[in-house]
Structures are given as structure tokens and as C-alpha cells.
Amino acid sequence: MQAKYRSMRLWAAAMLMSCAGVSAPRAEDAQVYGFAAAATEITQLYWLADTASACGWASRDDVESFKQFALRFLSAHLEGSHRIALLSMVAAPPYERLVRDAAYESARQNCESDRWKSGWIAYKAAAEAHSQEF
């Protein structure tokens, strides 16, 4: 039980880091894909890749390739300072470690889930299919 709460705290810390400095959305920005959405997505995709590694569904090379594609893909859909903020967040030393720790700490439950395994397979296939586009 304590490991579950620690994992949740690590996940919350990663999410807080991803949203630090983000201003409240305004109505005219509702259709704009911005930093907050990209930060959430990259965190989820990194977590999925690290879960795949922890569960033995993916090699280290597969995980790194997927993460690089995810970052290229998401940053290609951002403009200016939002792109820089996303790249800076991911490059910050504790970011990847916190996401990886959260994935490994929750691996026991998640490795048994067909949802996460099929999600990994689908996202990895999509990344491979579009790897030359981004």
C-alpha cells in the first residue's frame, strides 16, 4: 500500500513539474494546442514506454526510439515558447527519472493489464509507421 502511495506521489510530482508556470486557459485559446496539453501527453507517453520496459514488452532501444519520436511529434505541433518549454521540461534532470520511477513502481499492477500492453503495441506501431514524418 505504501508503494502505491509513493508511486502516486511521484506521478503527482511529475505532473506538477509539467504544469509549473502554466497560466489559466482563456476562451480564445481553447482551440490552441499548448504547453499544458503537450506536457500531459508527453508524460503519459513516457510513462507508457517505461511501463513497457518494466514489463518486458519493449527493449531499451524501442523505448528510447519511441520517446524520441513522441517528443518530435508533440513539439512539431507546438509554437515558439511552448515548444521550448516542452523541450526544457523533458530535458530537466529529474523529469525522466520521476516518470520512470512511477512506471516501475506501478509495474506489478500494470504488467498484468491488457489495456496497457495493447496500448503500448498500438502506440509503438503508430510511431514506427510515422517515424519519418516527424
Secondary structure, DSSP 8 states (H G I E B T S, - for coil): -HHHHHHHHHHHHHHHHHHTT-----GGGTTS--HHHHHHHHHHHHHHHHHHHHHTSS-HHHHHHHHHHHHHHHHHT--HHHHHHHHHHHHSHHHHHHHHHHHHHTHHHHTT-HHHHHHHHHHHHHHHHTTTT-
